[in-house]
Amino acid sequence: MLNPLKLFREVIDEKKIDKKWASKPHEAFKNLPNSSKGDAGEEFIKRYCKSLGFKVDKISRIGDWDLEIKGKKFEIKLASEDTTGSFQFNHIRYDSKYHYLLCLGVTPNNLIFDIWSKADVATGEAGSLVSMGKNQNSSFKLTKKLKELKPINEFKKTLTELLA
């Protein structure tokens, strides 16, 4: 007879962190709980923007947006690279009151991003949004491949041009 505890441990071992994250700079990030990952992404963007000389006025802990940068409201979404090299930016809403959607992707070694206006999100220019649940139309996910996002060293230039 199969030992259920032994089987459960085998399944857990199989589901451990993807090997591509092991011993990489962002391995600790991958091990954070999901809610902490989002908080880390928002805090990183806030501090990084300030270090680049952008005025960050407010953080909204609950509501339609996360950060106000140079007077514009940003919804921040964070995703880690999955096993196929894609990123799933979850819980994007059409009805939220933000100016820009900023997606930050975390790979085992790097950070990537892109920013779209709310109009680009609504018209599909940012990409195709898929419902997060069956028969549900309030929260969506945006899937992006690594090659569709920008390296973090282009962040200042991109944000400067966007907010000019």
N, C-alpha and C positions, 0 to 999 in steps of 0.2 A: 504494500500500500504506500502511496506517495505521501511524504511528509509535507503538509501544507506550509509550515514555517520555512522549510528549506526551499520550497518552490517559490514562495514570496520573496525570499532573499535573492534567488536567482533572477527573478523578474526585475527587482530593484537594481541589481548589478548591471543588467542589460540596459536599463533606462538611465544610468548615470550620465553625467555631463558628456556631451559629444567630445570625442577625442580631439577634435580640432581646437577646442578651447583649453585643453589641459596644458598647464605650464606656460600659458600665454599671458600677456599683460592684462587682459580683461577677463581672466578666469573668475576673479572674485565677483565681478559684476554679474556674470552668468549665474552665479549661485545665490544672488539676492532674491528675495520674494518679489513677485511681480509689482506690487504696489510700491515697494522701495525702489525698484528700477525706474519707475516713472518719476518719483520724487528726485532721484539722483539726476535724471535727465534735465528736469526743470532747474534744479540748483546749478548744474553744470552750465546750462545756457545762460542763466542769470549772471554767474560769476565771470564766464568767458566774455559776455557782452560788456560787462563793466571793465574788465581788463583791456578790452579793445577800444575803450573810450565811449561806448554807447551809454546813454542814460536809460537806466532801468527803473521805472517809477513805482511799479506795484506788482505784487504777486497776488493773484486771486487763488486762494486754496480751494474754493468751490465756486462753481459758476461756469460761465461760457468761455473763459479764456484763462491762460496761466500767467503770462507776463505782459507787461506794457513796456515796449522798447521804443524810445524816441516818440512817444505819444501814440503808438499803434499797438493794438491788442493782438497777441500771438497765442494761438493754441499750440501747445508743444506735445508731440507724440514721439515715443521712443520705442524702438524694436531692436532685438538682437538678431543677428544673421542666423537663419535656420540651416538645416543640413543641405538644402538645395541651393544655398547662396541667395536666398530671398529674405525680404523683411516684411512683416505683417504689422502695419500701423493700425491699431485697433481703436474703436469707439470714436470715430470721426462723425461729427453731426453737421447736418445742413442747417439746422435751426439755431445753432449757437451763434452768439454775437461776438465774433472775432474778425479781425482784418486779414490775418495771415495764418496759415497752417505751416508750422515748422516741424519737419520730421527728422529726427536724429537716429541714425543707425549705428549700432555697435557691432564690430567684427572682433574676432579674437585679438587682433593687433591694432585696429584703427577705428576712427570715427568718420562717418560720412553723413551727409545731410542734403536736404533741399527745402525750399520755401515756396509756397504757392499762395496766391491771393484767394480769398474766400470765393470770388467769382470763378477762378480757375478750378477750384474744387467743385463748385456747383455745376459748371459746364462740362466737366470731364477732362479739362486740359491737364489737371494734375494726375490723371489716371482714372481707371475704372474702379469705382467703389462698389463693394459687395456687401450685402446685408450681413450683419453679425449673427442673425438667427432666422430660422424659418418663419415666414409670414411676419417679419418684423421690419419696420422701415424707419427707425429712428437712429440707429447706430450702425456705422459701416466700417469696413476695413479697406485699407489701401495697400496693395501688394506692390513692392518695388524690387527689382533686381539690383545687385551691387553696381552694375555698370550704368544704371539710371540715376544714381545719386552722385553728389560731388564730394571730393575729399575735404576734410575739415579745414585745410589750409586755404580754401577759397571762401571761407565763411565771412570774413571781414569785407572782402570785395563785394560779395553777393548782397550782404545786408546793407552796406553803404549805398550801392546802386539802387536797391529796393526802396530805401527810405529817403533818397535824395529828393 
